[in-house]
């Protein structure tokens, strides 16, 4: 069983990847998408999204980081993939799942699922551009506004040479509203010869087991559930239903996060509050801490409160 940390814009950034892989239970993680339009991006953009390129494409804990691209220009996707592989990316992933209106309006992400021929063209362009030993994968939803092209897209991705496919078990129209339709991944899994990874609404060990059973997929990509319960992958691997990490261990994890690199102090505080707010769903201690720090705008003061709550 492989467990993968999902790419989530504004959430699984380099600092969060460092923290969550520090727990030590992901097989690999995927960057937030890098948008490609009509040019080859400069090195500093790659290093901003994936500073792990300077560490052999791995987090400090040794977890490989795959670089994800989003775009609709086959030549530029190919050229950027070729360049980032030369910089040390261990694998390339292509985004056909993003539901954001701005992205879709510019013909990127999930809106391309209405054009399976274009999906094939984009995946093939990248596959042909990078060395054979570098995996190329794709992530898709069940469709854009409907599921009319689900299988067409799955076949298009396979026939273009992708090494595996990750399926988020909702359409763009479904957004992130529960439930995820894990059972709709099963026909895709049965039809393809490449590996299929299931994604969507995996919050607990019980969810993981249900997803595996309904989708037929052994491997899972986990997103918000892993951020909310940082040791969720450990729980899944050990088949336990309650979090294994105690609050004291989570305090150390939060301190590691807050000591990460950041552009602005207010930006780091906002990111931390976002994470702490998500953890309130799983930990009562997080709710108490949130109530204490939600109005604080000074990083040192937050670190002081955090130390006192351990």
Secondary structure, DSSP 8 states (H G I E B T S, - for coil): --EEE---TTTS-HHHHHHHHHT---SEEE---EE--SS---HHHHHHH-GGGGGTTB-TTS-EEEEEEE-S-HHHHHHHHHHHHHTT-SEEEEEE----HHHHHTT-GGGGGG-HHHHHHHHHHHHHHS-TTSEEEEEEEEESSSSTTHHHHHHHHHHTT-SEEEEEEEETTTTT-S---GGGGHHHHHH-SSEEEEES---SHHHHHHHHHHH--S-EEE-HHHHHSTTHHHHHHHT-SS--S-HHHHHHHHHHHHTS--S-HHHHHHHHHHHHHHHTTT-HHHHHHHHHHTT---HHHHHHHHHHT-
